[in-house]
Amino acid sequence: MPINTNALWLSLAAAAAAGALLASPAVGQAGRGSSTPFQAGDRILLRVEGDSVLSDTFTVVKGPALRLPNIGEISLANVARADVETYLARELGHYINDLTVEARALIRISVMGEVDRPGFYAVPIDLVLPDALMLAGGATPDARIDRLKVVRGKSELLSEGALQEAIARGATLDALGMRAGDQIQVPRAQHDPESKWRIAGIIVTGVAAAVGVMALSR
């Protein structure tokens, strides 16, 4: 499904102004040193001021590289996703004078389980994980947020404890090492059926005792 570039830029800008969507500089610092490199299938939301042809969402091709109209391929080998804006500003500067560039790395992930709008989302890599849940409508009342999982294929990227620690320190999706195709799973709270029977037993016992007392008092 194509991405509405203008709408996405506006939503990112609005959320950044509200402080709810994009990570703060302090958060970015947590993941900057271990930023994941690009791979084919990642996306880059690019806006070049005054150039509508280069202002679009582009998919990273094998190489990895960014294939741009009228320019060709720009290698992304060994380029950290967190550094894409600085890198592209320098590379495009070889072709365009006095340009203003905005760029964001996006990955397409799925948010499944106990959220209001489960599905697939193209999200910026500097998003923090709780905000990714908000894009999916937020957790339902039955969600176990403390049991979140980040899954790639059949494997969990981080243990439950390590993931909760990363969330607590405000780690971004990039710092978590998330890639296109990864899934955030929000499990449902497991209600203990035995506790229901125990509660029912207490109620029945209490009622029986009350009936016995009433019978004796007559």
Secondary structure by P-SEA (a helix, b strand, c coil): cccaaaaaaaaaaaaaaaccccccaaaaaacccbbbbbcccccccccccccccccbbbbbccccbbbbccccccccccccccaaaaaaaaaacccccbbbbbbbbbbbbbbbccccccccccccccccaaaaaaaaccccccccccbbbbbccccccccaaaaaaaaaaccccccccccccbbbbbbcccccaaaaaaaaaaaaaaaaaaaaaaaaac
